[in-house]
Amino acid sequence: MSVREDLEAGQRQSRRHDRAAKVEKRMRGRLLLAKIAFVCLYGVIIVRLAMLAEMQTGPLARHLDPGEAVSHARPEILDRNGVVLASDIMVPSAYADPKRIIDVDEAVEKITAVLPGLDGRALRTSLSQKDKRFVWVKREITPRQRAALHRAGIPGLGFVQENQRVYPAGRTAAHIVGFVNIDNLGIAGIEKHLDDTWLGALHAAGLARTQKLEPVRLSLDLRVQHAMRDEIQASIEEFEAVAGAGTVIDVRTGEVVAMVSLPDFDPNVPAEALEPDRINRLTTGVYELGSAFKAFTTAMALDSGKVTLQSSFDARNPIRVGRFTIGDYHGEHRWLTVPEVFIHSSNIGTAYMARAVGIESHQQFLRKLGFYDRIVTELPESGAPSIPRKWAEVTQMTISFGHGLSVPPMQAAVAGAALVNGGRLIPPTFLPRSREQVEQLARQVISEKTSAEMRYLMRLNVVKGSGKKADVPGYSVGGKTGTAEKVVDGRYSGNKVLNTFLSTFPTTDPRYLVMVMLDEPKGNKETYGYRTAGWNTAPTTGRIVRRIAPLLGVPPQIAPADGEAAVSVSY
């Protein structure tokens, strides 16, 4: 091979090496670019994931599951026998993401076709808020409505499952159980009590969302509640009263076994509770209770030692104090013993007993029975008593027979239980209470001797006095009637009364106190035109006792021939 050929061969090899070097350089550049691209891509992904993670802790997390923020679980509420009074069920609710709504008008048209009760204008406004990612459309809809909305195929429309409170007993125990709002939070009755004491704290901590909670058992007996409500409703209709109320209390424990206030409401339709006449008259209303209050005055006088069952008072003439005159309704116009003052419901005799005790001691006695304090129960609804600040002689006398002082009827019922249970004032409760709890809470307010004398007088009044129509053979019912003229425009009305019967059974060994009240009852043919308590609340109480005594396990006994045999007291 010539020198020229060797030179040409070397040049060709050099050119091949140059080309290979250039290709290798280009490949390295491409690989570098690929690496940079992959790094940038993964960097974007990592940044995006970080952003999403941060957003999960912000408000959008609630938007992703709106039910999480409002689906509060609540415990079942049971009566003393395990009957369900309140429970949760899961129901669908509809919401929308306005940013995903394509055609607002079309969406409104389709939604209102399924939910005709919705305000179309308000819905259009809500769906037009493109800066929002969540608005409620309709909460607590039916499964059928949910299916229809789903079939409508509206972009941006979604559904969540929420807890809805239901009340199987309906109106029967509405004032006790109470009700909840749309967020399943208690706003009345025992429902609110649960939130105020412990359930609200669990919800605030993000707990008790959907898990099942331990049921809450009440002292209420739904059977007794139904019987009382049924009889009071019948009496409202019979005597054309505007309202009625009643309660049954275990005098040994203070447990409220039944409490009725009519008109009532359906807790499944909470808006009904807003009507003015649907208040709980037992705990919220305050009233002058008329002659039923004479039971407390009599107990005060006997317990003071200044009056005995053998004491007598001149009821021949009215009492005149300044420009006021105190007289008797169908008076006996003679001297009356204490039992006669009680069974004839003498204002004159009762006023003399109060005067014998004195104003200061009278005030102290009412304080001891709790009449100066707002009644406290698990129910948040309670009224404050209205008692005059300054007492003149006439003030004390009128208060002695139930005028000039207004109290919640439940307060009088609790004090009435103390008159017959051996003299112990036990705070009321709507929850079961143990013997140990009773012993810790009970307070002696009158002697056992005075309590025995009050049982005797109350039984005597049913056997011989104004409470005859409350008598139930075998159950030794005792009680005191009360007919109070209502105050209208600052004056006592001559044709509107509030009637009460405060009673207990059996007086031989009291188990329960029963209080019945009728607001503005009217006389009828059967009552010969009379509208006083002996003609309406007394017989109503008798019918209630006849129905509830067997339910409460109180056996009938051979009744004494007369009231004097009820206790070993003579006069």
ZAMIKE-515719 format. One record per residue (C-alpha): y, x, z; residue in three letters. Coordinates in steps of 0.05 Angstrom, whole numbers, plus 5000, padded with zeros to 4 digits. Last residue first. Example, Ala and Ser with C-alpha at 12.3 -4.5 7.8 and 13.67 -1.06 7.14 Angstrom:
residues 2
497952735143SER491052465156ALA
END
This chain:
residues 571
531227807336TYR524428117328SER521928757295VAL514628937284SER515128997209VAL513328537152ALA511427967198ALA518627737204GLU519027627129GLY514227047129ASP506826877117ALA505527607105PRO502627767036ALA495227897028ILE495128536988GLN495628716915PRO493629426894PRO499029906871VAL495930336816GLY502330416776LEU499729996718LEU497729446767PRO504729436797ALA508129446729ILE507228736704ARG508328326768ARG513928806788VAL517628676723ILE516827916729ARG519627936800GLY525428376779THR527427876725THR526927326777PRO531927696821ALA536527906763THR537527186740ASN538226626791TRP539027036855GLY544027466817ALA549126906808THR549926536742ARG549025826767TYR549325266714GLY543324896741TYR539325546734THR534425226684GLU540124886646LYS543925526637ASN548525996674GLY551426596639LYS550027336648PRO556027806643GLU552428476651ASP545428436679LEU542628966727MET535629106753VAL533729616806MET526529746825VAL524630226881LEU517430446885TYR512130636936ARG514230276999PRO508930187053ASP509429477082THR515529347038THR511029386976PRO515329426936PHE522729566934THR529029206910SER536229256889LEU538128646847PHE544628686809THR549428216774ASN555828396738LEU560427796732VAL565427496683LYS568426806694ASN573626896750GLY575627586727SER578228066780TYR584728366758ARG586729036727GLY586028806655ASP579028546669VAL575428746733VAL568528446737LYS566527966792GLU560628246829ALA554027886843THR549128296884GLY542228116908THR538328506960LYS530928666960GLY523928626987GLY517428526948VAL511028446988SER506228566930TYR500828046941GLY504727446916PRO510827666875VAL517527456904ASP523627586862ALA525626856859LYS526726856935LYS532127386932GLY537826976960SER534526877028GLY528126657062LYS522227067034VAL526127536989VAL531527647041ASN526427747096LEU523228307055ARG529928657049MET531328557123LEU524528837145TYR525129427098ARG532029557127MET529229537198GLU523930047179ALA529230497150SER533430437213THR527430647255LYS525931237208GLU533031477221SER538231527167ILE540432097122VAL534532577127GLN534933057067ARG529333177017ALA529933776971LEU525134287001GLN520133767023GLU520233446954VAL519034116920GLN512934236964GLU510233546948ARG510633716873SER515533406823ARG514333166753PRO520633156710LEU525832606702PHE528732756771THR532632406825PRO535032756887PRO531332546950ILE535132227008LEU530232127066ARG530831517111GLY523631317119GLY522531117047ASN526430457051VAL533830637057LEU532831297021ALA530530916958ALA537030526960GLY540931186957ALA537231366893VAL538430656865ALA545730676883ALA546631336845GLN542831046786MET547730466785PRO553530946773PRO558830806826VAL565130386833SER568630236899LEU573829696910GLY568529156917HIS561429236943GLY561028847008PHE563129417055SER568129657002ILE572129027014THR572329137089MET574029877084GLN579829747037THR582329177081VAL583029657139GLU586730167096ALA583030727062TRP586531267022LYS583031646967ARG579731026938PRO572831156908ILE570931196835SER564231516823PRO563532036768ALA559331866707GLY553332236680SER550532436612GLU547533136615PRO540732846634LEU536633306679GLU539632956738THR546033036779VAL550032436804ILE557532586811ARG559232626884ASP562732166933TYR556931676935PHE551932206956GLY548731837014LEU551932307064LYS558632207032ARG557831447041LEU556231567114PHE562232017125GLN566831497094GLN564130957141HIS564731427200SER572131537184GLU573530797172ILE570330517235GLY563230307254VAL565229627283ALA569729507223ARG563729587177ALA559829077217MET565728587216TYR566228657140ALA558828507133THR559427867176GLY565327627134ILE562227797067ASN556027407086SER550027527041SER546126937070HIS540027377078ILE543927967105PHE548727607153VAL542727207177GLU538927857192PRO545128117229VAL545927487270THR550826967246LEU556026547284TRP557925937244ARG561325727179HIS554925807137GLU558826047077GLY557425817005HIS560926456979TYR564026747042ASP571226917058GLY576027507060ILE583427347057THR588727857038PHE596227807051ARG595728207116GLY588428207136VAL585727507143ARG578327417157ILE575426747137PRO573026267191ASN566326087222ARG563126757208ALA563327017279ASP558627597285PHE551927707319SER548128317343SER540628237354GLN538828677294LEU543029217326THR550129457316VAL553930037347LYS547730477343GLY550630827281SER544130737244ASP544629977248LEU551829977221ALA550330467165MET544030097144ALA548029447141THR553529777100THR548330067052PHE544829407042ALA551529067034LYS552229456969PHE547828946934ALA553428466950SER558028716895GLY555829286851LEU562629536829GLU561029936767TYR560730636737VAL557230746670GLY554331426654THR547931446694THR545030746693LEU549430456637ARG547030966586ASN552030826531ILE550130416470ARG556029926474ASP560830426443PRO556730556380GLU555531306373LEU548131236392ALA546830876326GLU548431516288ALA542131826318PRO537431436272VAL530631706294ASN533531666364PRO533530906355ASP538830596399PHE539830206463ASP543229556480PRO540629566533LEU539530116585SER532530246611VAL529930766660MET522730836680ALA518531276725VAL524431676753VAL521432166803GLU525032176870GLY518532396904THR516731876957ARG521331316931VAL518231346862ASP523931066820ILE523930466772VAL530430346734THR534229776702GLY539529586652ALA542528986617GLY547928816567ALA552328266538VAL548527726576ALA546427076542GLU542226866602PHE535626796564GLU537227336513GLU539227856564ILE533227626607SER528327756550ALA531328446538GLN530628596612ILE523328376611GLU521428796549ASP525229406573ARG521629386640MET514729296608ALA516029856558HIS518430346611GLN512430186654VAL507730336597ARG511730956577LEU511031256647ASP516731746655LEU515832346701SER516532796639LEU511733306608ARG514433866564VAL509434126513PRO508334886507GLU511335146442LEU508235186373LYS511235736330GLN516435576277THR522935876300ARG521835966374ALA525136656374LEU531536896340GLY534837076406ALA539536486399ALA533536026390HIS530236286453LEU536836206492ALA537435486467GLY530535326492LEU531835536564TRP536335096606THR541634826559ASP536934716501ASP531834346544LEU537233926576HIS539833736507LYS533033446488GLU532433126556ILE538332686539GLY543332856485ALA545233406435ILE538733786426GLY538534256366LEU534134076307ASN539234326257ASP540733616234ILE542433416306ASN537633256363VAL536032636405PHE535732356476GLY529132306513VAL531831886570ILE536731436534HIS531831326477ALA525731126518ALA523530496482THR528130576422ARG523030946379GLY516631116416ALA514331576358PRO520631996361TYR521132486303VAL524633156300ARG524933506233GLN522934236226ASN524834526159GLU521234736095GLN525535036041VAL527134825969PHE530935115910GLY535734915854LEU538835485814GLY536235235746PRO534934475747ILE527934305722GLY528133555735ALA520833605753ARG522733975817HIS527733445835LEU522432905827ALA517433305869ALA522533405925ARG524232665924GLN516832485932ARG516032985989PRO521832636024THR528532966038ILE530633296103GLU536933646079ARG540633496016LYS544333965968VAL545834536016TRP549835105988VAL547735835976PHE550036405930ARG557436275936LYS562836565891ASP560936065837LYS563435475879GLN562334945826SER555934685858LEU559634495921SER565234125884THR560233755841ARG556333545904LEU562733275936ALA564232865874ARG557132605868GLY556832365941ASP549432325953LEU545931665965GLY543031635895PRO538332225910LEU533832255848VAL539132045798ALA544232405841THR540633065827ILE540032965751LYS547332775743GLU549833325788VAL545733845750ALA548333595683GLU555533625708ASP554534325736VAL551534625673ASP548635325683ILE547635325759ILE545436035775ARG551936225810LYS551735565849PRO545135765884ASP542635085907ALA539234765966TYR534034215977ALA530434076043SER523033956052PRO519933666116VAL515633976171MET514333526231ILE516633626303ASP515033186363SER518132706412ALA515332176459LEU507932366455VAL503632016507VAL500832526557GLY500332066617ASN506932296650ARG510632206584ASP510532756533LEU515933166498ILE513233636444GLU516434316443PRO521834486393ARG521934936332ALA528535126302HIS528635146226SER536035296218VAL536736036202ALA529836146173GLU530435526129GLY535735876088PRO530636386065ASP533636836010LEU540536616032HIS539136886101ARG537637576073ALA544037516032LEU548137546095PRO546538276109GLY540338646131THR536838566064GLN543138816029MET542039516058GLU535039536030ALA537539305963LEU542739855961MET537540375980ALA533040125925LEU538640175875ARG540240895897VAL532941095891ILE532440775822ILE538741115798VAL536241785822GLY529541655789TYR533041565723LEU537642155734CYS531842615751VAL527842365691PHE533742485645ALA534843185672ILE527543355663LYS527643085592ALA533843495577LEU530444125604LEU524243975562LEU528643895501ARG532144545514GLY525444905525ARG522844625460MET529044865422ARG528245555450LYS520945575430GLU522645345360VAL528045895355LYS523246425380ALA517846205331ALA522946245273ARG525046935295ASP517847175301HIS516346915231ARG522547265204ARG520247915235SER513347835204GLN516447735135ARG520948345144GLN515048765164GLY511148555102ALA517048715058GLU517549415088LEU510249545080ASP510649315007GLU516349784994ARG512750365026VAL506850264980SER500050005000MET
END
